[in-house]
Amino acid sequence: MNTLKLEIVTPEGLIFSGNVKNVTLPGSEGEFGVYPNHASLVSLLKAGVIDIELEDSKHEIVAINWGHAKVSENSVTVLADGAVAISGGSDSQVAESLAKAKELIKSIGESSIAIATATAKIESMSKSGILKL
Amino acid sequence: MSSLKEIKRKIKSVENTKKTTRAMKLVSTAKLNRAKIAAQQSRVYADKINEVLSEIAFKINQYKVGGIESRFFDEISSPKKVDIIFVTADKGLCGGFNIQTIKAVSNLMQEYKSKKIKVRLRGVGKKGLAYFKFKDIELHSEYVGVSSSPSYEKASEIIKDAIDDFIKGVTDKIILVHNGYLNMISQELKIVDLVPVNPPEYFEEESSKSMMELEPEEDETILESLMKKYFEYNMYYALIDSLAAEHSARMQAMENATNNATERVEMLTLAYNKARQESITTELIEIISGVESMK
C-alpha cells in the first residue's frame, strides 16, 4: 500500500516524522488533503490543524500557527513556526495539549473564525475516538 | 639564580591564573550545554528549509516555472559584487576560534580580488571587526553584542540589509562564514553560499518527476516569505551554531591553560625546593666553617 513520508519541523525541533496514509493541511487558500502520488506543490499554510491518518488508520492531530508545506509525490514536508501535537496517554494530558494548541493559534491573532474552526475540529476528532492517543 | 621570594611570588601568580582559567572553563561548560541543545534543536529546521529551498531551486531551474525569474535561483556565472557575512565572538580567550573564521574570510577576499570581484564585508562579533579594522579593511556594517546572546529578531535585522541589497541588484552573491559546533572538542568552519541557492546536482528520480505548483499562485508571496524565512533562519542558525562552537573552543582552550598552569606550578615548586635546599646548605657550611675557625 502506498504511503507518504510526512515530516513536520519547527524551530524547536522535529514534531512528527513517519509514514502516513494521507494528511490534511490548512492551506492559506483553503484546506487540502494530500494522498500518495500528489503533484508537486509548495503552499503557504495558515493557522489551523494538520490531520494525519496513520498507517493503522488512526488519526493524529498537530496544530500549527503558520508555515509552509512542500509536497512531492511521496513526501510532505511541513515547515511550521510553531506546532503542538495533540497527544498523551490520559484524558488530562490530552486536555493539556488541547489547551496549548488553542493558545498557539490564538497567539498569532488569527481571526476568531480560524480559532473556532480549529478548536471545533480538534474537539470533534478527540471525541469521536479516532485519535491515536 | 632567582631568589626564594621571587619564585614564591611566581608560584602564587600562576596559581591565581589557574583559578581563573578553571572558573572560565566551568562557566563555558555550563553555557556550552545550553547552547548545544539550542543548536541541535534548530539544526533540524535549518537542514529541512535548506533542503526544501534547494529542491525548489532545482525545479525552478529545470522547468522555468511560471514566470518566476527570481534572482534567488539564477546562477550567476560572473558575479560583480559579493557580500560576505562573517560571525566571530565578542570575546577572546577561546583558542583559534576567531582566527579560523578571520583567515577563511581573508582567503575568500583574496580569491575574489584575484578574479576582480568586489567584496563587501558585514561582520558580527567584536573580535573579527577589530581585526579587519586593524588591517584597514573596510567593513560595510558591524554588529556587536549579538554573538553572545543570539535571538531571531537580531538575526533577521542583520540579514535584512543584505537581502535588500541583493534584491535591488547591488550584490550578486551572499556568503555566510561562521564556525560551527561539531562535538565537544572540535569545531567546524562553515562557508555557506546563501544566494543564489545552489540546486543539488543529483536528485532522486521520483522527486523530480513533476513540475511544481505554488499556492497561492497569483503572486510570488509564497516564495518571498519562504526565502525570507530561509535567510533569517540560516542567519539565526549561524549565530547559535557559532555560539556553541565558541563555548566548546573556550572550554578546550581553558582546559589546556589550566593544565599548563598546573605543570608550571609543579616546575616552579621544584625550583623553589631546590633553591631552599641550596640556601640551607650554604647556611650550614657557613656555620660549620665559622665553628671550625673558632677552634
Chai-1 contact restraints between the chains, C-beta under 6 A:
chainA,res_idxA,chainB,res_idxB,connection_type,confidence,min_distance_angstrom,max_distance_angstrom,comment,restraint_id
A,V9,B,V44,contact,1.0,0.0,6.0,A-B,restraint_1
A,V9,B,Y45,contact,1.0,0.0,6.0,A-B,restraint_2
A,V9,B,K48,contact,1.0,0.0,6.0,A-B,restraint_3
A,P11,B,S42,contact,1.0,0.0,6.0,A-B,restraint_4
A,P11,B,Y45,contact,1.0,0.0,6.0,A-B,restraint_5
A,E12,B,Q41,contact,1.0,0.0,6.0,A-B,restraint_6
A,G13,B,Q41,contact,1.0,0.0,6.0,A-B,restraint_7
A,G13,B,V44,contact,1.0,0.0,6.0,A-B,restraint_8
A,L14,B,V44,contact,1.0,0.0,6.0,A-B,restraint_9
A,E29,B,E215,contact,1.0,0.0,6.0,A-B,restraint_10
A,E29,B,P216,contact,1.0,0.0,6.0,A-B,restraint_11
A,A39,B,S210,contact,1.0,0.0,6.0,A-B,restraint_12
A,S40,B,S210,contact,1.0,0.0,6.0,A-B,restraint_13
A,S40,B,M212,contact,1.0,0.0,6.0,A-B,restraint_14
A,L41,B,E213,contact,1.0,0.0,6.0,A-B,restraint_15
A,V42,B,L214,contact,1.0,0.0,6.0,A-B,restraint_16
A,S43,B,E215,contact,1.0,0.0,6.0,A-B,restraint_17
A,L44,B,I222,contact,1.0,0.0,6.0,A-B,restraint_18
A,H68,B,L226,contact,1.0,0.0,6.0,A-B,restraint_19
A,K70,B,V52,contact,1.0,0.0,6.0,A-B,restraint_20
A,S72,B,S207,contact,1.0,0.0,6.0,A-B,restraint_21
A,E73,B,E206,contact,1.0,0.0,6.0,A-B,restraint_22
A,N74,B,E206,contact,1.0,0.0,6.0,A-B,restraint_23
A,T77,B,V52,contact,1.0,0.0,6.0,A-B,restraint_24
A,L79,B,I49,contact,1.0,0.0,6.0,A-B,restraint_25
